[in-house]
C-alpha cells in the first residue's frame, strides 16, 4: 500500500502487490533474497521513492 497525505488527509492506494511475510525482511524493510520477483519489486519501490522525492522538491520550489 502507498499512503498519500495531502492537506492533512490520508489516502491509501494499493500497488497491486502482496508479499508473504516469509519473503519480507522487516529489519531492512525490503524483500529477502529468496523472494520471487524481488528485482521487479525493488524497481517499483525505487520508482515510488523517486516520485515522492520529486514531488517534495516540486513543493519546495513552488512559490507561496
DRENTI-504346 format. One record per atom (N, C-alpha, C, O): atom name; residue number from 1; y negated, z negated, x negated. Coordinates in nm, 3 decimals, always signed. Layout:
BEGIN
<rec atom="CA" seq="NUM" v="Y" w="Z" u="X"/>
...
This chain:
BEGIN
<rec atom="N" seq="1" v="+0.118" w="+0.000" u="-0.084"/>
<rec atom="CA" seq="1" v="+0.000" w="+0.000" u="+0.000"/>
<rec atom="C" seq="1" v="-0.124" w="+0.000" u="-0.088"/>
<rec atom="O" seq="1" v="-0.125" w="-0.055" u="-0.198"/>
<rec atom="N" seq="2" v="-0.225" w="+0.062" u="-0.037"/>
<rec atom="CA" seq="2" v="-0.354" w="+0.066" u="-0.104"/>
<rec atom="C" seq="2" v="-0.453" w="-0.005" u="-0.012"/>
<rec atom="O" seq="2" v="-0.464" w="+0.028" u="+0.106"/>
<rec atom="N" seq="3" v="-0.525" w="-0.102" u="-0.068"/>
<rec atom="CA" seq="3" v="-0.625" w="-0.174" u="+0.012"/>
<rec atom="C" seq="3" v="-0.763" w="-0.122" u="-0.024"/>
<rec atom="O" seq="3" v="-0.799" w="-0.117" u="-0.141"/>
<rec atom="N" seq="4" v="-0.839" w="-0.084" u="+0.077"/>
<rec atom="CA" seq="4" v="-0.974" w="-0.033" u="+0.059"/>
<rec atom="C" seq="4" v="-1.069" w="-0.131" u="+0.127"/>
<rec atom="O" seq="4" v="-1.051" w="-0.166" u="+0.244"/>
<rec atom="N" seq="5" v="-1.171" w="-0.175" u="+0.052"/>
<rec atom="CA" seq="5" v="-1.269" w="-0.268" u="+0.108"/>
<rec atom="C" seq="5" v="-1.404" w="-0.199" u="+0.107"/>
<rec atom="O" seq="5" v="-1.452" w="-0.155" u="+0.002"/>
<rec atom="N" seq="6" v="-1.465" w="-0.192" u="+0.223"/>
<rec atom="CA" seq="6" v="-1.598" w="-0.134" u="+0.235"/>
<rec atom="C" seq="6" v="-1.677" w="-0.218" u="+0.334"/>
<rec atom="O" seq="6" v="-1.629" w="-0.248" u="+0.443"/>
<rec atom="N" seq="7" v="-1.796" w="-0.255" u="+0.294"/>
<rec atom="CA" seq="7" v="-1.881" w="-0.338" u="+0.379"/>
<rec atom="C" seq="7" v="-1.808" w="-0.463" u="+0.426"/>
<rec atom="O" seq="7" v="-1.819" w="-0.505" u="+0.541"/>
<rec atom="N" seq="8" v="-1.732" w="-0.522" u="+0.334"/>
<rec atom="CA" seq="8" v="-1.656" w="-0.646" u="+0.357"/>
<rec atom="C" seq="8" v="-1.545" w="-0.632" u="+0.460"/>
<rec atom="O" seq="8" v="-1.495" w="-0.732" u="+0.512"/>
<rec atom="N" seq="9" v="-1.505" w="-0.510" u="+0.491"/>
<rec atom="CA" seq="9" v="-1.394" w="-0.486" u="+0.583"/>
<rec atom="C" seq="9" v="-1.279" w="-0.423" u="+0.505"/>
<rec atom="O" seq="9" v="-1.299" w="-0.328" u="+0.429"/>
<rec atom="N" seq="10" v="-1.160" w="-0.477" u="+0.524"/>
<rec atom="CA" seq="10" v="-1.042" w="-0.427" u="+0.455"/>
<rec atom="C" seq="10" v="-0.965" w="-0.329" u="+0.542"/>
<rec atom="O" seq="10" v="-0.954" w="-0.346" u="+0.663"/>
<rec atom="N" seq="11" v="-0.913" w="-0.227" u="+0.476"/>
<rec atom="CA" seq="11" v="-0.826" w="-0.132" u="+0.542"/>
<rec atom="C" seq="11" v="-0.709" w="-0.105" u="+0.448"/>
<rec atom="O" seq="11" v="-0.729" w="-0.088" u="+0.328"/>
<rec atom="N" seq="12" v="-0.588" w="-0.101" u="+0.502"/>
<rec atom="CA" seq="12" v="-0.469" w="-0.075" u="+0.422"/>
<rec atom="C" seq="12" v="-0.420" w="+0.066" u="+0.451"/>
<rec atom="O" seq="12" v="-0.413" w="+0.108" u="+0.567"/>
<rec atom="N" seq="13" v="-0.388" w="+0.138" u="+0.344"/>
<rec atom="CA" seq="13" v="-0.337" w="+0.274" u="+0.357"/>
<rec atom="C" seq="13" v="-0.203" w="+0.283" u="+0.285"/>
<rec atom="O" seq="13" v="-0.192" w="+0.249" u="+0.167"/>
<rec atom="N" seq="14" v="-0.103" w="+0.329" u="+0.354"/>
<rec atom="CA" seq="14" v="+0.028" w="+0.345" u="+0.293"/>
<rec atom="C" seq="14" v="+0.028" w="+0.467" u="+0.202"/>
<rec atom="O" seq="14" v="-0.026" w="+0.572" u="+0.237"/>
<rec atom="N" seq="15" v="+0.090" w="+0.454" u="+0.085"/>
<rec atom="CA" seq="15" v="+0.104" w="+0.566" u="-0.007"/>
<rec atom="C" seq="15" v="+0.237" w="+0.638" u="+0.015"/>
<rec atom="O" seq="15" v="+0.265" w="+0.738" u="-0.051"/>
<rec atom="N" seq="16" v="+0.317" w="+0.587" u="+0.106"/>
<rec atom="CA" seq="16" v="+0.444" w="+0.652" u="+0.137"/>
<rec atom="C" seq="16" v="+0.553" w="+0.620" u="+0.035"/>
<rec atom="O" seq="16" v="+0.653" w="+0.690" u="+0.027"/>
<rec atom="N" seq="17" v="+0.532" w="+0.514" u="-0.042"/>
<rec atom="CA" seq="17" v="+0.631" w="+0.474" u="-0.142"/>
<rec atom="C" seq="17" v="+0.688" w="+0.338" u="-0.107"/>
<rec atom="O" seq="17" v="+0.619" w="+0.251" u="-0.057"/>
<rec atom="N" seq="18" v="+0.815" w="+0.322" u="-0.136"/>
<rec atom="CA" seq="18" v="+0.880" w="+0.193" u="-0.121"/>
<rec atom="C" seq="18" v="+0.974" w="+0.176" u="-0.239"/>
<rec atom="O" seq="18" v="+1.063" w="+0.259" u="-0.261"/>
<rec atom="N" seq="19" v="+0.956" w="+0.069" u="-0.314"/>
<rec atom="CA" seq="19" v="+1.038" w="+0.045" u="-0.432"/>
<rec atom="C" seq="19" v="+1.112" w="-0.087" u="-0.412"/>
<rec atom="O" seq="19" v="+1.048" w="-0.190" u="-0.391"/>
<rec atom="N" seq="20" v="+1.244" w="-0.086" u="-0.417"/>
<rec atom="CA" seq="20" v="+1.320" w="-0.211" u="-0.403"/>
<rec atom="C" seq="20" v="+1.282" w="-0.310" u="-0.514"/>
<rec atom="O" seq="20" v="+1.254" w="-0.268" u="-0.627"/>
<rec atom="N" seq="21" v="+1.280" w="-0.438" u="-0.484"/>
<rec atom="CA" seq="21" v="+1.237" w="-0.540" u="-0.581"/>
<rec atom="C" seq="21" v="+1.313" w="-0.537" u="-0.714"/>
<rec atom="O" seq="21" v="+1.257" w="-0.573" u="-0.817"/>
<rec atom="N" seq="22" v="+1.439" w="-0.495" u="-0.712"/>
<rec atom="CA" seq="22" v="+1.516" w="-0.494" u="-0.837"/>
<rec atom="C" seq="22" v="+1.464" w="-0.389" u="-0.936"/>
<rec atom="O" seq="22" v="+1.498" w="-0.394" u="-1.054"/>
<rec atom="N" seq="23" v="+1.383" w="-0.295" u="-0.889"/>
<rec atom="CA" seq="23" v="+1.327" w="-0.191" u="-0.976"/>
<rec atom="C" seq="23" v="+1.181" w="-0.219" u="-1.014"/>
<rec atom="O" seq="23" v="+1.120" w="-0.138" u="-1.085"/>
<rec atom="N" seq="24" v="+1.125" w="-0.331" u="-0.970"/>
<rec atom="CA" seq="24" v="+0.985" w="-0.362" u="-0.997"/>
<rec atom="C" seq="24" v="+0.973" w="-0.479" u="-1.094"/>
<rec atom="O" seq="24" v="+1.037" w="-0.582" u="-1.074"/>
<rec atom="N" seq="25" v="+0.892" w="-0.463" u="-1.198"/>
<rec atom="CA" seq="25" v="+0.864" w="-0.570" u="-1.295"/>
<rec atom="C" seq="25" v="+0.737" w="-0.641" u="-1.248"/>
<rec atom="O" seq="25" v="+0.627" w="-0.588" u="-1.263"/>
<rec atom="N" seq="26" v="+0.753" w="-0.759" u="-1.191"/>
<rec atom="CA" seq="26" v="+0.640" w="-0.831" u="-1.133"/>
<rec atom="C" seq="26" v="+0.547" w="-0.889" u="-1.240"/>
<rec atom="O" seq="26" v="+0.429" w="-0.910" u="-1.212"/>
<rec atom="N" seq="27" v="+0.596" w="-0.913" u="-1.359"/>
<rec atom="CA" seq="27" v="+0.511" w="-0.964" u="-1.466"/>
<rec atom="C" seq="27" v="+0.418" w="-0.855" u="-1.521"/>
<rec atom="O" seq="27" v="+0.301" w="-0.880" u="-1.547"/>
<rec atom="N" seq="28" v="+0.472" w="-0.734" u="-1.536"/>
<rec atom="CA" seq="28" v="+0.393" w="-0.623" u="-1.588"/>
<rec atom="C" seq="28" v="+0.325" w="-0.543" u="-1.476"/>
<rec atom="O" seq="28" v="+0.238" w="-0.460" u="-1.502"/>
<rec atom="N" seq="29" v="+0.365" w="-0.571" u="-1.353"/>
<rec atom="CA" seq="29" v="+0.311" w="-0.503" u="-1.235"/>
<rec atom="C" seq="29" v="+0.328" w="-0.351" u="-1.244"/>
<rec atom="O" seq="29" v="+0.234" w="-0.275" u="-1.224"/>
<rec atom="N" seq="30" v="+0.450" w="-0.311" u="-1.273"/>
<rec atom="CA" seq="30" v="+0.484" w="-0.169" u="-1.280"/>
<rec atom="C" seq="30" v="+0.635" w="-0.152" u="-1.262"/>
<rec atom="O" seq="30" v="+0.709" w="-0.250" u="-1.270"/>
<rec atom="N" seq="31" v="+0.681" w="-0.029" u="-1.236"/>
<rec atom="CA" seq="31" v="+0.825" w="-0.008" u="-1.218"/>
<rec atom="C" seq="31" v="+0.901" w="-0.034" u="-1.349"/>
<rec atom="O" seq="31" v="+0.851" w="-0.009" u="-1.458"/>
<rec atom="N" seq="32" v="+1.023" w="-0.084" u="-1.334"/>
<rec atom="CA" seq="32" v="+1.108" w="-0.105" u="-1.451"/>
<rec atom="C" seq="32" v="+1.156" w="+0.029" u="-1.506"/>
<rec atom="O" seq="32" v="+1.144" w="+0.132" u="-1.440"/>
<rec atom="N" seq="33" v="+1.208" w="+0.026" u="-1.627"/>
<rec atom="CA" seq="33" v="+1.255" w="+0.149" u="-1.692"/>
<rec atom="C" seq="33" v="+1.367" w="+0.218" u="-1.616"/>
<rec atom="O" seq="33" v="+1.380" w="+0.340" u="-1.621"/>
<rec atom="N" seq="34" v="+1.450" w="+0.140" u="-1.545"/>
<rec atom="CA" seq="34" v="+1.564" w="+0.199" u="-1.473"/>
<rec atom="C" seq="34" v="+1.528" w="+0.242" u="-1.330"/>
<rec atom="O" seq="34" v="+1.617" w="+0.278" u="-1.252"/>
<rec atom="N" seq="35" v="+1.401" w="+0.237" u="-1.296"/>
<rec atom="CA" seq="35" v="+1.356" w="+0.275" u="-1.161"/>
<rec atom="C" seq="35" v="+1.365" w="+0.426" u="-1.141"/>
<rec atom="O" seq="35" v="+1.316" w="+0.502" u="-1.224"/>
<rec atom="N" seq="36" v="+1.428" w="+0.470" u="-1.032"/>
<rec atom="CA" seq="36" v="+1.429" w="+0.613" u="-1.003"/>
<rec atom="C" seq="36" v="+1.286" w="+0.662" u="-0.979"/>
<rec atom="O" seq="36" v="+1.205" w="+0.592" u="-0.918"/>
<rec atom="N" seq="37" v="+1.255" w="+0.780" u="-1.027"/>
<rec atom="CA" seq="37" v="+1.122" w="+0.841" u="-1.012"/>
<rec atom="C" seq="37" v="+1.011" w="+0.759" u="-1.077"/>
<rec atom="O" seq="37" v="+0.896" w="+0.763" u="-1.033"/>
<rec atom="N" seq="38" v="+1.045" w="+0.684" u="-1.182"/>
<rec atom="CA" seq="38" v="+0.948" w="+0.598" u="-1.249"/>
<rec atom="C" seq="38" v="+0.826" w="+0.677" u="-1.297"/>
<rec atom="O" seq="38" v="+0.712" w="+0.633" u="-1.278"/>
<rec atom="N" seq="39" v="+0.849" w="+0.792" u="-1.358"/>
<rec atom="CA" seq="39" v="+0.737" w="+0.871" u="-1.410"/>
<rec atom="C" seq="39" v="+0.642" w="+0.916" u="-1.299"/>
<rec atom="O" seq="39" v="+0.520" w="+0.911" u="-1.315"/>
<rec atom="N" seq="40" v="+0.697" w="+0.959" u="-1.189"/>
<rec atom="CA" seq="40" v="+0.614" w="+1.004" u="-1.077"/>
<rec atom="C" seq="40" v="+0.534" w="+0.887" u="-1.019"/>
<rec atom="O" seq="40" v="+0.418" w="+0.903" u="-0.982"/>
<rec atom="N" seq="41" v="+0.596" w="+0.771" u="-1.011"/>
<rec atom="CA" seq="41" v="+0.528" w="+0.652" u="-0.959"/>
<rec atom="C" seq="41" v="+0.414" w="+0.612" u="-1.052"/>
<rec atom="O" seq="41" v="+0.305" w="+0.581" u="-1.006"/>
<rec atom="N" seq="42" v="+0.440" w="+0.612" u="-1.182"/>
<rec atom="CA" seq="42" v="+0.336" w="+0.577" u="-1.279"/>
<rec atom="C" seq="42" v="+0.220" w="+0.677" u="-1.275"/>
<rec atom="O" seq="42" v="+0.104" w="+0.638" u="-1.289"/>
<rec atom="N" seq="43" v="+0.250" w="+0.806" u="-1.257"/>
<rec atom="CA" seq="43" v="+0.143" w="+0.906" u="-1.245"/>
<rec atom="C" seq="43" v="+0.058" w="+0.880" u="-1.122"/>
<rec atom="O" seq="43" v="-0.065" w="+0.890" u="-1.128"/>
<rec atom="N" seq="44" v="+0.123" w="+0.847" u="-1.011"/>
<rec atom="CA" seq="44" v="+0.049" w="+0.818" u="-0.888"/>
<rec atom="C" seq="44" v="-0.040" w="+0.695" u="-0.907"/>
<rec atom="O" seq="44" v="-0.156" w="+0.696" u="-0.865"/>
<rec atom="N" seq="45" v="+0.012" w="+0.591" u="-0.967"/>
<rec atom="CA" seq="45" v="-0.067" w="+0.470" u="-0.993"/>
<rec atom="C" seq="45" v="-0.186" w="+0.504" u="-1.082"/>
<rec atom="O" seq="45" v="-0.297" w="+0.458" u="-1.056"/>
<rec atom="N" seq="46" v="-0.164" w="+0.583" u="-1.186"/>
<rec atom="CA" seq="46" v="-0.272" w="+0.622" u="-1.276"/>
<rec atom="C" seq="46" v="-0.380" w="+0.701" u="-1.203"/>
<rec atom="O" seq="46" v="-0.499" w="+0.678" u="-1.224"/>
<rec atom="N" seq="47" v="-0.339" w="+0.794" u="-1.118"/>
<rec atom="CA" seq="47" v="-0.435" w="+0.873" u="-1.041"/>
<rec atom="C" seq="47" v="-0.516" w="+0.785" u="-0.947"/>
<rec atom="O" seq="47" v="-0.637" w="+0.804" u="-0.932"/>
<rec atom="N" seq="48" v="-0.451" w="+0.689" u="-0.884"/>
<rec atom="CA" seq="48" v="-0.522" w="+0.597" u="-0.794"/>
<rec atom="C" seq="48" v="-0.622" w="+0.513" u="-0.872"/>
<rec atom="O" seq="48" v="-0.734" w="+0.489" u="-0.825"/>
<rec atom="N" seq="49" v="-0.584" w="+0.466" u="-0.991"/>
<rec atom="CA" seq="49" v="-0.675" w="+0.388" u="-1.075"/>
<rec atom="C" seq="49" v="-0.796" w="+0.471" u="-1.117"/>
<rec atom="O" seq="49" v="-0.909" w="+0.422" u="-1.117"/>
<rec atom="N" seq="50" v="-0.773" w="+0.597" u="-1.153"/>
<rec atom="CA" seq="50" v="-0.884" w="+0.686" u="-1.191"/>
<rec atom="C" seq="50" v="-0.979" w="+0.706" u="-1.074"/>
<rec atom="O" seq="50" v="-1.101" w="+0.704" u="-1.091"/>
<rec atom="N" seq="51" v="-0.924" w="+0.725" u="-0.956"/>
<rec atom="CA" seq="51" v="-1.006" w="+0.745" u="-0.837"/>
<rec atom="C" seq="51" v="-1.091" w="+0.621" u="-0.809"/>
<rec atom="O" seq="51" v="-1.210" w="+0.632" u="-0.779"/>
<rec atom="N" seq="52" v="-1.031" w="+0.503" u="-0.820"/>
<rec atom="CA" seq="52" v="-1.103" w="+0.379" u="-0.797"/>
<rec atom="C" seq="52" v="-1.217" w="+0.364" u="-0.898"/>
<rec atom="O" seq="52" v="-1.329" w="+0.329" u="-0.862"/>
<rec atom="N" seq="53" v="-1.188" w="+0.391" u="-1.026"/>
<rec atom="CA" seq="53" v="-1.291" w="+0.380" u="-1.129"/>
<rec atom="C" seq="53" v="-1.404" w="+0.479" u="-1.106"/>
<rec atom="O" seq="53" v="-1.521" w="+0.445" u="-1.124"/>
<rec atom="N" seq="54" v="-1.371" w="+0.600" u="-1.067"/>
<rec atom="CA" seq="54" v="-1.476" w="+0.699" u="-1.044"/>
<rec atom="C" seq="54" v="-1.562" w="+0.660" u="-0.923"/>
<rec atom="O" seq="54" v="-1.683" w="+0.682" u="-0.924"/>
<rec atom="N" seq="55" v="-1.501" w="+0.604" u="-0.819"/>
<rec atom="CA" seq="55" v="-1.578" w="+0.559" u="-0.703"/>
<rec atom="C" seq="55" v="-1.669" w="+0.442" u="-0.739"/>
<rec atom="O" seq="55" v="-1.782" w="+0.433" u="-0.691"/>
<rec atom="N" seq="56" v="-1.618" w="+0.351" u="-0.824"/>
<rec atom="CA" seq="56" v="-1.702" w="+0.239" u="-0.868"/>
<rec atom="C" seq="56" v="-1.821" w="+0.290" u="-0.949"/>
<rec atom="O" seq="56" v="-1.933" w="+0.244" u="-0.929"/>
<rec atom="N" seq="57" v="-1.797" w="+0.384" u="-1.039"/>
<rec atom="CA" seq="57" v="-1.905" w="+0.440" u="-1.119"/>
<rec atom="C" seq="57" v="-2.006" w="+0.514" u="-1.033"/>
<rec atom="O" seq="57" v="-2.127" w="+0.507" u="-1.055"/>
<rec atom="N" seq="58" v="-1.956" w="+0.585" u="-0.934"/>
<rec atom="CA" seq="58" v="-2.043" w="+0.659" u="-0.843"/>
<rec atom="C" seq="58" v="-2.133" w="+0.562" u="-0.767"/>
<rec atom="O" seq="58" v="-2.251" w="+0.589" u="-0.746"/>
<rec atom="N" seq="59" v="-2.076" w="+0.450" u="-0.726"/>
<rec atom="CA" seq="59" v="-2.153" w="+0.350" u="-0.652"/>
<rec atom="C" seq="59" v="-2.260" w="+0.287" u="-0.743"/>
<rec atom="O" seq="59" v="-2.372" w="+0.263" u="-0.698"/>
<rec atom="N" seq="60" v="-2.225" w="+0.260" u="-0.870"/>
<rec atom="CA" seq="60" v="-2.320" w="+0.201" u="-0.963"/>
<rec atom="C" seq="60" v="-2.436" w="+0.295" u="-0.993"/>
<rec atom="O" seq="60" v="-2.550" w="+0.251" u="-1.010"/>
<rec atom="N" seq="61" v="-2.409" w="+0.424" u="-0.999"/>
<rec atom="CA" seq="61" v="-2.511" w="+0.522" u="-1.033"/>
<rec atom="C" seq="61" v="-2.593" w="+0.570" u="-0.913"/>
<rec atom="O" seq="61" v="-2.688" w="+0.647" u="-0.929"/>
<rec atom="N" seq="62" v="-2.557" w="+0.525" u="-0.796"/>
<rec atom="CA" seq="62" v="-2.625" w="+0.565" u="-0.674"/>
<rec atom="C" seq="62" v="-2.755" w="+0.485" u="-0.660"/>
<rec atom="O" seq="62" v="-2.753" w="+0.363" u="-0.672"/>
<rec atom="N" seq="63" v="-2.867" w="+0.553" u="-0.635"/>
<rec atom="CA" seq="63" v="-2.993" w="+0.480" u="-0.618"/>
<rec atom="C" seq="63" v="-2.991" w="+0.395" u="-0.492"/>
<rec atom="O" seq="63" v="-2.926" w="+0.433" u="-0.394"/>
<rec atom="N" seq="64" v="-3.060" w="+0.280" u="-0.492"/>
<rec atom="CA" seq="64" v="-3.058" w="+0.188" u="-0.375"/>
<rec atom="C" seq="64" v="-3.124" w="+0.245" u="-0.253"/>
<rec atom="O" seq="64" v="-3.129" w="+0.178" u="-0.149"/>
